[in-house]
Amino acid sequence: MSNKVTETGAAAHTGPGARAKYIWGYILSLVLTAIAFGLTAAHVWAPGSLITVLLILAALQVVVQLFLFMHVTEGDGAPFQSTAIYLGLFFTLAIAFGSIWIMSFNSQVQ
């Protein structure tokens, strides 16, 4: 019986460079969030182009979360992993576009 810990176990998250990876992910998340907040609060662009930029920033945020925090590239690659990613993407897009759709009718309600 072997005492070797596989890369899919705890050693993958505590190895050399793991802390730096988490710090860079945290910094990138903060920067992307600050950019989105700043653009929205400053009202620098028209709503259509602002929504496009915010969707791009949100997609970058998802990539940062998946690769730096959720370790999507590590492990054996279970068959349900891609299904879970697609399901998460579906829910994310449904919430984002549903929110935009609901907010577009705000002027008709008031």
C-alpha positions in Angstrom: 0.0 0.0 0.0 1.4 3.3 -1.0 1.4 6.5 1.1 1.8 8.7 -2.0 -0.8 11.5 -2.2 -2.0 12.1 -5.7 -2.1 15.5 -7.4 -5.9 15.4 -7.1 -5.7 15.3 -3.4 -4.6 17.9 -0.8 -1.1 18.1 -2.2 -2.3 19.8 -5.3 -3.7 22.8 -3.3 -0.7 23.2 -0.9 2.2 22.6 -3.2 4.9 25.1 -4.2 3.4 28.1 -5.9 -0.2 27.4 -4.7 -0.2 30.5 -2.4 1.1 32.7 -5.2 -1.6 31.4 -7.5 -4.3 32.2 -5.0 -2.9 35.7 -4.4 -2.8 36.4 -8.1 -6.3 35.2 -8.6 -7.5 37.3 -5.7 -5.8 40.4 -7.1 -7.2 39.8 -10.6 -10.7 39.4 -9.2 -10.4 42.6 -7.3 -9.1 44.5 -10.4 -11.8 43.1 -12.7 -14.5 44.0 -10.1 -13.0 47.5 -9.6 -13.0 48.2 -13.3 -16.6 47.1 -13.7 -17.7 49.2 -10.7 -15.7 52.2 -11.9 -17.2 52.1 -15.4 -20.7 51.7 -14.1 -20.4 54.4 -11.4 -18.8 56.9 -13.7 -21.4 56.6 -16.5 -18.6 57.0 -19.2 -20.3 55.0 -21.9 -23.7 54.5 -23.4 -25.7 51.7 -21.8 -25.4 49.3 -24.8 -21.6 49.4 -24.9 -21.3 49.4 -21.1 -23.3 46.2 -21.0 -21.0 44.7 -23.6 -17.9 45.6 -21.6 -19.4 44.3 -18.4 -20.3 41.0 -20.0 -16.7 40.7 -21.2 -15.4 41.5 -17.8 -17.8 39.0 -16.3 -16.5 36.3 -18.7 -12.9 37.1 -17.7 -13.9 36.9 -14.0 -15.4 33.4 -14.7 -12.1 32.3 -16.3 -10.1 33.6 -13.3 -12.4 31.8 -10.9 -12.3 28.5 -12.8 -8.6 28.3 -13.5 -7.1 29.9 -10.4 -9.6 28.9 -7.6 -11.7 25.9 -8.8 -8.7 24.0 -10.3 -10.5 23.1 -13.4 -7.2 22.0 -15.1 -6.2 19.7 -12.2 -7.3 16.2 -11.5 -8.3 13.2 -13.6 -11.0 15.1 -15.5 -14.1 13.3 -14.4 -16.7 13.0 -17.2 -19.2 15.2 -15.3 -16.7 18.1 -14.9 -17.5 19.6 -18.4 -21.2 19.1 -17.8 -21.0 21.0 -14.5 -19.1 23.8 -16.2 -21.7 24.0 -19.0 -24.5 24.0 -16.4 -22.8 26.8 -14.5 -22.4 28.8 -17.7 -26.1 28.3 -18.5 -27.1 29.5 -15.0 -24.8 32.5 -15.3 -26.0 33.5 -18.7 -29.7 33.0 -17.6 -29.2 35.2 -14.6 -27.3 37.9 -16.5 -29.6 38.1 -19.5 -32.7 37.7 -17.3 -31.6 40.6 -15.2 -31.0 42.7 -18.3 -34.4 41.8 -19.6 -36.1 42.7 -16.4 -34.2 46.0 -16.0 -35.2 46.9 -19.6 -38.8 47.0 -18.6 -38.2 49.2 -15.5 -39.4 52.4 -17.2 -42.8 50.8 -18.1 -43.5 49.7 -14.5 -43.0 53.1 -12.9 
